[in-house]
């Protein structure tokens, strides 16, 4: 039976780190928000072994006496223990940075026993920390890292460790198009999109931005023929990528949005229930918006719903054609954001059928 390890940093990760970087009094003792609940959840619901790994500069010297360190450290352990959190081991390096000892993170000398243990699944273990040195430690150990930052808190860390990271990529090549799409469903709306069609790129950007999805789309299509293959095939690959990133769909909300945009009202109702269907109620009088033929809007969403195995019901009313289609893409993005939201406290399939 292989063991997976969480190598967890202390200061800045479990406990708030003060400006002088020493938690040497009870006045400085404070947990990082979400740390207790997250560690308790992971201890109860996963098989990871928890290992504490911390640099404590000069511990045991006049600059950081032992009696200043252990009272708060032991209180931390007692509080966590009361919530079911037990560390399998603690590894504390006492050296100063200028000594450059191999025991000091990101050095691995304190952790060689894990690296040499054939029963440790290092590739699927993690370092959890708040600094670049923690990421380097993971690299040196040959495992993964989750670093607390603006876009990574304990809630997100817990979800990844318990339910998996919802990322996927698909590369599809035909005689007409060469398309690569990567998606992170739990992203921050970052996008890198180039299909060769400016207005189409602008619409796809709306999916990333308003769906809080990180998305890369690179398409090299036969635009010298026309726009059809580029738009259709991009939709197919996005759909495949969405389905792949969703995985088993456990814990998702499944359903998802109406929004106004100036003179327009756009509604997109969505179901990731596994049965593709499209209802389209939107009329366009212009032949093109930008370089994108308006007849391809329906075709894009039909191809997307088929490949993602989703039910889409789209309706838009209004006068401005640009506003109407942009509103549809934004509403679609918000519907995805709503539908893919995941609740790890209720990690069940959102269906009475037992399969989805």
C-alpha positions as CSV (number, residue, x, y, z in Angstrom):
1,X,0.0,0.0,0.0
2,X,1.6,3.3,-1.1
3,X,1.5,6.3,1.2
4,X,0.8,9.8,0.1
5,X,2.4,12.6,2.2
6,X,1.4,16.2,2.9
7,X,4.6,18.0,3.8
8,X,3.2,21.1,5.6
9,X,5.0,24.3,6.4
10,X,4.1,26.0,9.7
11,X,4.6,29.8,9.7
12,X,2.5,31.5,7.1
13,X,0.7,28.3,6.3
14,X,-0.8,27.0,9.5
15,X,0.0,30.0,11.7
16,X,0.1,33.7,10.7
17,X,3.7,34.8,10.4
18,X,4.5,38.1,12.2
19,X,6.8,40.7,10.7
20,X,9.8,39.5,12.8
21,X,9.1,35.9,11.6
22,X,9.1,34.5,15.1
23,X,6.0,33.3,16.9
24,X,7.6,33.6,20.3
25,X,4.7,34.7,22.4
26,X,1.0,34.0,22.8
27,X,0.3,37.6,21.6
28,X,1.7,36.6,18.2
29,X,-0.2,33.3,18.0
30,X,-2.9,33.2,15.4
31,X,-4.1,30.6,12.9
32,X,-4.2,31.3,9.1
33,X,-7.9,31.5,8.2
34,X,-9.3,28.2,7.2
35,X,-6.3,26.2,8.3
36,X,-7.9,24.3,11.2
37,X,-11.1,23.3,9.3
38,X,-9.1,22.3,6.2
39,X,-6.6,20.1,8.1
40,X,-9.4,18.6,10.1
41,X,-11.3,17.8,6.9
42,X,-8.2,16.3,5.2
43,X,-7.5,14.2,8.3
44,X,-11.0,12.8,8.3
45,X,-11.6,12.3,4.6
46,X,-8.3,11.5,3.0
47,X,-5.5,9.0,3.5
48,X,-2.7,11.5,3.3
49,X,-0.1,11.3,6.1
50,X,0.6,14.8,7.6
51,X,4.2,15.8,8.1
52,X,5.3,19.1,9.5
53,X,8.3,20.7,7.9
54,X,9.5,24.1,9.2
55,X,12.6,26.4,9.2
56,X,13.0,28.1,12.6
57,X,16.0,30.4,12.3
58,X,18.4,30.0,15.2
59,X,16.0,28.0,17.4
60,X,17.9,27.2,20.6
61,X,20.2,30.2,20.3
62,X,20.1,33.5,22.2
63,X,18.1,35.0,19.2
64,X,15.3,32.4,19.6
65,X,15.4,30.6,22.9
66,X,13.7,27.2,23.2
67,X,11.3,28.4,25.9
68,X,10.0,31.1,23.6
69,X,9.1,28.5,20.8
70,X,7.6,25.4,22.4
71,X,4.7,26.9,24.4
72,X,2.9,28.3,21.3
73,X,4.0,25.4,19.1
74,X,2.6,22.8,21.6
75,X,-0.6,24.9,21.8
76,X,-1.0,24.7,18.0
77,X,-0.5,20.9,18.1
78,X,-3.1,20.6,21.0
79,X,-5.7,22.7,19.2
80,X,-5.2,20.7,15.9
81,X,-5.3,17.4,17.8
82,X,-8.6,18.4,19.3
83,X,-9.9,18.6,15.7
84,X,-8.5,15.2,14.8
85,X,-5.3,16.4,13.2
86,X,-2.2,14.4,14.1
87,X,1.2,14.9,12.5
88,X,3.0,11.7,11.7
89,X,6.3,13.5,12.2
90,X,7.8,16.9,12.7
91,X,10.9,18.1,11.0
92,X,12.2,21.4,12.3
93,X,15.5,22.9,11.0
94,X,17.2,25.3,13.4
95,X,19.9,26.7,11.2
96,X,20.2,30.3,9.9
97,X,19.9,31.1,6.2
98,X,23.5,32.1,5.8
99,X,24.7,28.6,6.9
100,X,23.2,27.1,3.8
101,X,22.7,23.7,5.5
102,X,21.2,20.9,3.4
103,X,18.6,20.4,6.2
104,X,17.1,23.8,5.6
105,X,14.2,24.1,3.1
106,X,14.4,23.9,0.2
107,X,17.1,21.3,1.0
108,X,15.8,17.8,1.6
109,X,18.3,16.4,4.1
110,X,15.6,16.2,6.8
111,X,13.4,14.2,4.5
112,X,15.6,11.6,2.9
113,X,13.8,8.8,4.7
114,X,10.7,9.6,2.7
115,X,12.6,9.9,-0.6
116,X,14.2,6.5,0.0
117,X,11.0,4.8,1.1
118,X,9.6,2.6,-1.7
119,X,6.2,2.7,0.0
120,X,5.9,6.5,-0.4
121,X,4.1,7.7,-3.5
122,X,6.2,10.8,-3.8
123,X,4.7,11.8,-7.3
124,X,1.3,12.1,-5.7
125,X,2.4,13.8,-2.5
126,X,2.4,17.5,-1.9
127,X,4.3,20.3,-0.2
128,X,1.9,22.9,1.2
129,X,3.5,26.2,2.0
130,X,3.4,29.9,1.4
131,X,6.9,30.7,0.0
132,X,8.9,30.0,-3.2
133,X,11.2,27.8,-1.0
134,X,8.3,25.5,-0.4
135,X,7.7,25.1,-4.1
136,X,11.4,24.4,-4.6
137,X,11.3,21.9,-1.8
138,X,8.5,20.0,-3.7
139,X,10.6,20.1,-6.9
140,X,13.6,18.7,-5.0
141,X,11.5,16.0,-3.4
142,X,9.9,15.1,-6.7
143,X,6.3,15.9,-5.5
144,X,3.7,18.5,-6.2
145,X,3.2,21.8,-4.4
146,X,0.2,24.0,-3.3
147,X,1.3,27.4,-2.4
148,X,-0.9,29.8,-0.4
149,X,-1.4,33.0,-2.4
150,X,-4.1,35.3,-3.6
151,X,-5.6,32.6,-5.8
152,X,-4.9,29.7,-3.4
153,X,-6.3,29.5,0.1
154,X,-7.0,26.5,2.4
155,X,-10.5,26.0,0.9
156,X,-9.1,25.6,-2.6
157,X,-6.2,23.4,-1.3
158,X,-8.7,21.1,0.5
159,X,-10.9,20.8,-2.6
160,X,-7.9,19.9,-4.8
161,X,-6.5,17.3,-2.3
162,X,-9.9,15.7,-1.7
163,X,-11.6,15.9,-5.1
164,X,-8.9,16.6,-7.6
165,X,-7.7,19.5,-9.7
166,X,-10.2,20.1,-12.5
167,X,-7.9,20.8,-15.4
168,X,-7.8,19.3,-18.8
169,X,-6.3,19.8,-22.3
170,X,-7.3,18.5,-25.7
171,X,-5.3,18.7,-28.9
172,X,-7.3,17.9,-32.1
173,X,-5.9,17.9,-35.6
174,X,-7.8,17.5,-38.8
175,X,-7.1,18.4,-42.4
176,X,-9.0,21.6,-41.8
177,X,-7.9,22.7,-38.3
178,X,-5.2,22.3,-35.7
179,X,-6.6,23.2,-32.3
180,X,-5.3,23.1,-28.7
181,X,-7.5,23.9,-25.7
182,X,-6.6,23.8,-22.0
183,X,-9.1,24.6,-19.2
184,X,-9.0,25.0,-15.5
185,X,-12.5,25.1,-14.1
186,X,-11.4,26.6,-10.8
187,X,-9.3,29.4,-12.3
188,X,-9.4,33.2,-12.2
189,X,-10.7,34.1,-15.6
190,X,-7.3,34.2,-17.3
191,X,-7.2,33.6,-21.0
192,X,-4.9,33.2,-23.9
193,X,-7.0,32.9,-27.1
194,X,-6.1,33.1,-30.7
195,X,-8.3,31.6,-33.4
196,X,-7.5,34.1,-36.2
197,X,-11.0,35.6,-35.8
198,X,-10.9,38.8,-33.7
199,X,-14.6,38.9,-32.7
200,X,-14.7,35.1,-32.0
201,X,-11.7,35.6,-29.7
202,X,-13.5,38.4,-27.9
203,X,-16.5,36.1,-27.3
204,X,-14.4,33.3,-26.1
205,X,-12.7,35.7,-23.7
206,X,-16.1,36.3,-22.2
207,X,-16.4,32.6,-21.3
208,X,-13.1,32.7,-19.4
209,X,-13.6,36.1,-17.7
210,X,-17.2,35.6,-16.6
211,X,-17.0,31.9,-15.9
212,X,-13.9,32.3,-13.8
213,X,-12.2,29.7,-16.0
214,X,-8.6,29.8,-17.0
215,X,-8.6,29.0,-20.7
216,X,-6.0,28.7,-23.5
217,X,-7.2,28.3,-27.0
218,X,-4.8,28.2,-30.0
219,X,-6.4,27.5,-33.4
220,X,-4.8,27.3,-36.8
221,X,-7.7,26.8,-39.2
222,X,-8.3,27.1,-43.0
223,X,-9.5,30.7,-42.9
224,X,-8.5,31.0,-46.5
225,X,-11.6,28.8,-47.2
226,X,-14.0,30.4,-44.7
227,X,-14.7,30.7,-41.0
228,X,-16.9,27.6,-40.6
229,X,-14.3,24.9,-39.7
230,X,-12.5,27.1,-37.3
231,X,-15.6,28.0,-35.3
232,X,-17.2,24.5,-35.4
233,X,-14.0,22.7,-34.5
234,X,-13.1,25.1,-31.7
235,X,-16.5,24.5,-30.2
236,X,-16.0,20.7,-30.4
237,X,-12.6,20.9,-28.7
238,X,-13.9,23.3,-25.9
239,X,-16.8,20.9,-25.3
240,X,-14.5,17.9,-25.1
241,X,-12.2,19.8,-22.7
242,X,-15.1,20.8,-20.5
243,X,-16.3,17.2,-20.2
244,X,-12.8,16.0,-19.5
245,X,-12.2,18.6,-16.8
246,X,-15.5,17.8,-15.1
247,X,-14.5,14.2,-14.6
248,X,-17.1,12.2,-12.6
249,X,-19.1,15.4,-11.8
250,X,-19.4,14.5,-8.1
251,X,-20.4,17.4,-6.0
252,X,-21.2,19.8,-8.8
253,X,-24.3,22.0,-8.8
254,X,-25.0,20.7,-12.4
255,X,-27.5,23.4,-13.4
256,X,-26.9,26.9,-14.2
257,X,-28.4,32.4,-15.9
258,X,-30.0,35.4,-17.2
259,X,-28.4,38.8,-17.6
260,X,-29.2,42.1,-19.3
261,X,-26.8,43.9,-21.6
262,X,-28.1,47.4,-22.4
263,X,-31.1,46.8,-24.6
264,X,-30.9,43.0,-24.6
265,X,-32.0,40.3,-22.2
266,X,-30.1,37.0,-22.6
267,X,-30.9,33.7,-20.9
268,X,-28.8,30.6,-20.9
269,X,-30.0,27.6,-19.0
270,X,-27.5,24.7,-18.8
271,X,-27.5,21.1,-17.5
272,X,-24.4,19.0,-17.4
273,X,-26.6,15.9,-17.2
274,X,-24.9,14.0,-20.0
275,X,-27.7,14.4,-22.6
276,X,-26.8,16.9,-25.3
277,X,-29.5,19.1,-26.6
278,X,-29.8,22.7,-27.8
279,X,-32.8,24.9,-27.8
280,X,-31.9,28.2,-29.6
281,X,-34.2,31.2,-29.6
282,X,-32.2,34.1,-30.9
283,X,-32.5,35.9,-34.3
284,X,-29.8,38.0,-36.0
285,X,-30.4,40.2,-39.1
286,X,-26.8,41.1,-39.8
287,X,-24.8,38.7,-41.9
288,X,-21.6,39.1,-39.8
289,X,-20.4,40.7,-36.6
290,X,-16.7,41.3,-37.0
291,X,-15.4,38.4,-39.1
292,X,-17.9,36.0,-37.6
293,X,-21.0,34.9,-39.6
294,X,-24.1,35.2,-37.4
295,X,-25.3,31.9,-38.8
296,X,-22.4,30.3,-37.0
297,X,-23.6,31.3,-33.5
298,X,-26.2,28.6,-33.4
299,X,-23.7,26.1,-34.9
300,X,-21.1,27.0,-32.3
301,X,-23.3,26.3,-29.4
302,X,-24.8,23.1,-31.0
303,X,-21.3,21.7,-31.6
304,X,-20.3,22.7,-28.0
305,X,-23.4,21.1,-26.4
306,X,-22.9,17.9,-28.3
307,X,-19.2,17.4,-27.4
308,X,-19.6,18.5,-23.8
309,X,-22.8,16.4,-23.4
310,X,-24.7,19.3,-22.0
311,X,-28.3,20.5,-22.4
312,X,-28.4,24.2,-23.5
313,X,-31.4,26.4,-23.7
314,X,-30.5,29.8,-25.1
315,X,-32.8,32.8,-25.6
316,X,-32.0,36.4,-26.4
317,X,-34.1,39.4,-27.2
318,X,-33.1,43.0,-28.1
319,X,-32.1,45.3,-30.9
320,X,-28.3,45.5,-31.0
321,X,-26.8,42.4,-32.6
322,X,-23.4,42.9,-30.9
323,X,-25.0,43.2,-27.5
324,X,-27.2,40.3,-28.1
325,X,-24.5,37.7,-28.9
326,X,-22.1,39.1,-26.3
327,X,-24.8,38.8,-23.7
328,X,-25.3,35.2,-24.7
329,X,-21.7,34.4,-24.3
330,X,-21.6,36.1,-20.9
331,X,-24.7,34.4,-19.7
332,X,-23.3,31.1,-20.9
333,X,-20.1,31.8,-18.9
334,X,-22.1,32.5,-15.8
335,X,-24.2,29.4,-16.3
336,X,-21.0,27.3,-16.4
337,X,-19.6,29.0,-13.3
338,X,-22.8,28.2,-11.4
339,X,-23.1,24.6,-12.7
340,X,-19.5,23.5,-12.1
341,X,-19.4,24.9,-8.5
342,X,-18.4,22.0,-6.3
343,X,-19.4,21.1,-2.8
344,X,-17.0,18.7,-1.2
345,X,-19.1,18.5,2.0
346,X,-21.8,16.9,-0.2
347,X,-19.7,15.0,-2.7
348,X,-22.4,13.0,-4.4
349,X,-23.6,12.7,-8.0
350,X,-26.3,15.3,-8.6
351,X,-28.9,12.8,-9.9
352,X,-31.3,10.2,-8.7
353,X,-30.3,7.9,-11.4
354,X,-27.0,6.9,-9.9
355,X,-25.1,7.9,-13.1
356,X,-24.7,11.1,-15.0
